[in-house]
Amino acid sequence: MAATRSIQGKTWINAPVANMELRGTRNRRALTLVHTTAVVLLCAGAPAAAEPSIGQFELKTLESTPGGFEFQSQNAWSWKEPRRRIAGDADGAEFDENAAIRARHALELEMGFTKRLKMRVGVEFEKERLDEPETVHQANAFDDLELTELGAELIAVLVPRIGTGVGLGVVAELERPMDREEPNRVALGTVIEARSARWFLAATPLLVHAFGGDAPDGGRIDDKWDFAYAAQLAFSFSERWSLALEGYGTVERLGRTGHPSQAAVLFGDFNQHRLGPVLYYTHTFANRVAGESPGAELTSVSGERTGDAERATLAIGVGLLEGLNDDTADHTLKLSIEVDF
């Protein structure tokens, strides 16, 4: 029997479509009837869901070259996403607000102002699950790939890392969705790097605050705080090849921050965690000014120049990140392309 909960005088039926085991033909037919006739009342002009903040699968770096530029293409494809949970009664249906993104492509340009300060601007395209499906049959359907977000960030280097040693910086990032009903997000955190011989360690813990957007009817904007992180432990086999173990995750809603929507009250918050290997290849081009052949290379995972700062470099990373809990897609393929010039 499906579990029920009473909220605001209503009895809701928790109905995760993929996980419910039905016993008997009568139950199967009844569930089919409910799925066919249930319509979401919130779909007409309702605000977008306050999903957990899932950032790009990338590490921030501390290298900042005055007048230098870096073009980045960060790409990810996920499959075997968690099935959406549904609750409904005679009036309609409610869907969980977990984030599910089947494809993501971010294009960014980074500019170095000084050795201690740099800035990045970019756009993001996503193929994400429908926020407001019209029926339960569309609960796990995905929208078309479209431009979803504009972003900008500043990184200030407090303690530079030159070669072996530890470096520290701070980062502030602003994300503005194209859909004005969705909340804006600001992320504040630190950038930590450490190198010892061929080993390299990096971590970026972040506090992410949601603000703005539209509030639900009779409700308040869910201005919650999330915790997000990116971490990497890498080993350089040579000047060109490195293998890294990377982890990315989000813990949604720290403490009692924000104002949970009715769906958040019904289903709770969602935490996502991923971990997996990423292989990096780095190629350093000859110095066009001096006409030299490449002698010093860039380490692929840290972005550290060990030779002539004028040389352009290309770094490509490919990896497979595995979901670590039921809220996360089982598999995510990561492809990063970075060009320093």
CORKAJO-V20866 format. One record per pair of residues at least 4 apart in sequence whose C-alpha atoms are under 6 Angstrom apart, sorted by the first residue. I is the first residue (numbers start at 1). J is the second residue. If there is no record, write none. Layout:
i=I j=J
i=I j=J
This chain:
i=3 j=14
i=4 j=12
i=4 j=13
i=5 j=11
i=5 j=12
i=6 j=10
i=6 j=11
i=12 j=87
i=12 j=88
i=12 j=89
i=13 j=87
i=13 j=88
i=14 j=87
i=15 j=86
i=15 j=87
i=16 j=85
i=16 j=86
i=34 j=38
i=35 j=136
i=38 j=92
i=39 j=92
i=39 j=134
i=39 j=135
i=40 j=92
i=40 j=93
i=40 j=134
i=41 j=92
i=42 j=46
i=43 j=132
i=47 j=181
i=47 j=214
i=47 j=216
i=48 j=181
i=48 j=182
i=49 j=97
i=51 j=97
i=51 j=98
i=51 j=99
i=52 j=252
i=64 j=112
i=64 j=115
i=65 j=112
i=65 j=115
i=66 j=112
i=66 j=113
i=66 j=114
i=66 j=115
i=67 j=112
i=68 j=111
i=68 j=112
i=69 j=110
i=69 j=111
i=69 j=340
i=69 j=341
i=70 j=109
i=70 j=110
i=70 j=339
i=70 j=340
i=71 j=108
i=71 j=109
i=71 j=338
i=71 j=339
i=72 j=107
i=72 j=108
i=72 j=337
i=72 j=338
i=73 j=106
i=73 j=107
i=73 j=336
i=73 j=337
i=74 j=105
i=74 j=106
i=74 j=336
i=75 j=104
i=75 j=105
i=75 j=334
i=75 j=335
i=76 j=103
i=76 j=104
i=76 j=333
i=76 j=334
i=77 j=102
i=77 j=103
i=77 j=332
i=77 j=333
i=78 j=102
i=78 j=331
i=78 j=332
i=79 j=331
i=80 j=329
i=80 j=330
i=81 j=329
i=82 j=329
i=85 j=95
i=85 j=96
i=86 j=94
i=86 j=95
i=87 j=93
i=87 j=94
i=88 j=92
i=88 j=93
i=88 j=94
i=96 j=263
i=98 j=270
i=100 j=128
i=100 j=129
i=101 j=127
i=101 j=128
i=102 j=127
i=102 j=128
i=103 j=126
i=103 j=127
i=104 j=125
i=104 j=126
i=105 j=124
i=105 j=125
i=106 j=123
i=106 j=124
i=107 j=122
i=107 j=123
i=108 j=121
i=108 j=122
i=109 j=120
i=109 j=121
i=110 j=119
i=110 j=120
i=111 j=118
i=111 j=119
i=112 j=118
i=113 j=117
i=113 j=118
i=116 j=156
i=116 j=157
i=117 j=155
i=117 j=156
i=118 j=154
i=118 j=155
i=119 j=153
i=119 j=154
i=120 j=152
i=120 j=153
i=121 j=151
i=121 j=152
i=122 j=151
i=123 j=149
i=123 j=150
i=124 j=147
i=124 j=148
i=124 j=149
i=125 j=146
i=125 j=147
i=125 j=148
i=126 j=145
i=126 j=146
i=127 j=143
i=127 j=144
i=127 j=145
i=128 j=142
i=128 j=143
i=129 j=141
i=129 j=142
i=129 j=143
i=130 j=142
i=130 j=143
i=133 j=138
i=133 j=139
i=148 j=177
i=148 j=178
i=149 j=176
i=149 j=177
i=149 j=178
i=150 j=175
i=150 j=176
i=151 j=174
i=151 j=175
i=152 j=173
i=152 j=174
i=153 j=172
i=153 j=173
i=154 j=171
i=154 j=172
i=155 j=170
i=155 j=171
i=156 j=169
i=156 j=170
i=157 j=169
i=158 j=168
i=158 j=169
i=159 j=167
i=159 j=168
i=160 j=167
i=161 j=166
i=161 j=167
i=164 j=195
i=164 j=196
i=165 j=194
i=165 j=195
i=166 j=193
i=166 j=194
i=167 j=192
i=167 j=193
i=168 j=191
i=168 j=192
i=169 j=190
i=169 j=191
i=170 j=189
i=170 j=190
i=170 j=191
i=171 j=188
i=171 j=189
i=171 j=190
i=172 j=187
i=172 j=188
i=173 j=186
i=173 j=187
i=174 j=185
i=174 j=186
i=175 j=184
i=175 j=185
i=176 j=184
i=180 j=213
i=181 j=213
i=181 j=214
i=182 j=213
i=183 j=210
i=183 j=211
i=183 j=212
i=183 j=213
i=184 j=210
i=184 j=211
i=184 j=212
i=185 j=209
i=185 j=210
i=186 j=208
i=186 j=209
i=187 j=207
i=187 j=208
i=188 j=206
i=188 j=207
i=189 j=205
i=189 j=206
i=190 j=204
i=191 j=204
i=192 j=202
i=192 j=203
i=193 j=201
i=193 j=202
i=194 j=200
i=194 j=201
i=195 j=199
i=195 j=200
i=198 j=235
i=198 j=236
i=199 j=234
i=199 j=235
i=200 j=233
i=200 j=234
i=201 j=232
i=201 j=233
i=202 j=231
i=202 j=232
i=203 j=230
i=203 j=231
i=204 j=229
i=204 j=230
i=205 j=229
i=206 j=227
i=206 j=228
i=206 j=229
i=207 j=226
i=207 j=227
i=208 j=225
i=208 j=226
i=209 j=224
i=209 j=225
i=210 j=223
i=210 j=224
i=211 j=223
i=215 j=219
i=215 j=220
i=215 j=221
i=222 j=258
i=222 j=259
i=222 j=260
i=223 j=258
i=224 j=253
i=224 j=257
i=224 j=258
i=225 j=253
i=225 j=254
i=226 j=251
i=226 j=252
i=226 j=253
i=226 j=254
i=227 j=250
i=227 j=251
i=228 j=249
i=228 j=250
i=229 j=248
i=229 j=249
i=230 j=247
i=230 j=248
i=231 j=246
i=231 j=247
i=232 j=245
i=232 j=246
i=233 j=244
i=233 j=245
i=234 j=243
i=234 j=244
i=235 j=242
i=235 j=243
i=236 j=242
i=237 j=241
i=237 j=242
i=239 j=297
i=240 j=281
i=240 j=282
i=241 j=280
i=241 j=281
i=242 j=280
i=243 j=278
i=243 j=279
i=244 j=277
i=244 j=278
i=245 j=276
i=245 j=277
i=246 j=275
i=246 j=276
i=247 j=274
i=247 j=275
i=248 j=273
i=248 j=274
i=249 j=272
i=249 j=273
i=250 j=271
i=250 j=272
i=251 j=271
i=252 j=269
i=252 j=270
i=252 j=271
i=260 j=264
i=264 j=268
i=272 j=327
i=272 j=328
i=273 j=323
i=273 j=324
i=274 j=321
i=274 j=322
i=274 j=323
i=274 j=324
i=275 j=321
i=275 j=322
i=276 j=320
i=276 j=321
i=276 j=322
i=277 j=319
i=278 j=318
i=278 j=319
i=279 j=317
i=279 j=318
i=280 j=300
i=280 j=316
i=280 j=317
i=281 j=315
i=281 j=316
i=282 j=300
i=282 j=314
i=282 j=315
i=283 j=313
i=283 j=314
i=284 j=297
i=284 j=313
i=285 j=312
i=285 j=313
i=286 j=292
i=286 j=293
i=286 j=294
i=287 j=291
i=287 j=292
i=287 j=311
i=296 j=307
i=298 j=304
i=298 j=305
i=299 j=303
i=299 j=304
i=300 j=315
i=312 j=340
i=312 j=341
i=313 j=339
i=313 j=340
i=314 j=338
i=314 j=339
i=315 j=337
i=315 j=338
i=316 j=336
i=316 j=337
i=317 j=335
i=317 j=336
i=318 j=334
i=318 j=335
i=319 j=333
i=319 j=334
i=320 j=332
i=320 j=333
i=321 j=331
i=321 j=332
i=322 j=330
i=322 j=331
i=323 j=328
i=323 j=329
i=323 j=330
